[in-house]
């Protein structure tokens, strides 16, 4: 009896998963290969499919199934799956269908409006549709409901169980530590160690390097792809179909290399989720914070580490034999780790990066409390950049228009970047304790043991626990910025001593 109900439950989820797979591919295609004039029919198709997903989630029959399963003694895995699906459904039933489709339609259009406005530095062209997106998200937050403040309803979508009030003290502690460390670095004087990288790096070589590094990380190209897009991203519809994108700049090797490693970290997580549970909560990522912990861990703790430079120097020599004179591992290490307050978040170094995120978190929170309006954003943005980082954008392209997120309705998303950085350090520290020769392995380009550790402790568990619980079980520590601050102090203290 129980098996029969559970089988109907899984069958229903597979229908939702099929629609989400189609939506995922439409979204991926929109950012990679879709011709510009394809936008309007694409927006309509996505809105329609999003409506169908909503219908299938909220349908009474499915609610009845979940109700029945909730009343049964289920084995632990099944109980966790049902609990998480009920959570998703409880949220979905509160949001009116017309709001769901209007959001899908508006955000698809807003993405293109944003891309144009950013290219031409035209904030007034983007502001009206952003105000519309914010208005719709405010309605969504009110519909979903919250205990503390409206922002919590949005944050919960990306970081289940987290609230602004919970993460605020952790972020405050982090800010204090970062500002202190920036002071030490500033006192040491400016460094331009990255000037050695200023040379032309042919795109075909950069592409080969990205693929080589991704293979070394364990990314399976029979279950994934690498393409290009303006804003690199990862889209996973199942563990055996994971799409990464990167971006190439002939004068900037770091851009493609670290975009590829970052997205590769996301891709490894997607490929490591249990394949047989695809489309069910235990086959899905725990949270965006944990997702980002994986991308940042490969990008920074591995990809910007001194041991990795031994491996990288060898790869560069093989791929660009006539362009790497003078680029030994120590030179590369300093070049890829210059700390310099800058305007663009995705190009920021490890020390200043989170100040960019904390600012966005505070602006978004104020927006949803009603303390500020969309029209206030450019000026507030510039004021905060000056106060926090000592640099002031000369235009909105370098300021409030730089990120794609708000255009696709991802409000409440930014804090997951900092949560991810915090978790990445805690996880890497624990992996290092379990794998004592990790540095030597990284230097040799043998990254499989680290991936195995992540597979076992993080990827295999899907959404079984909240992010802080997953981290606590994997490492003994929950959400706590101690390891992250220690890591930064040790690394940059030595680099800037
Ligand atoms: Zn990421």
Boltz pocket constraint, residues with backbone or C-beta under 6 A from the ligand:
constraints:
  - pocket:
      binder: B
      contacts: [[A, 262], [A, 266], [A, 291], [A, 292], [A, 295]]
      max_distance: 6.0
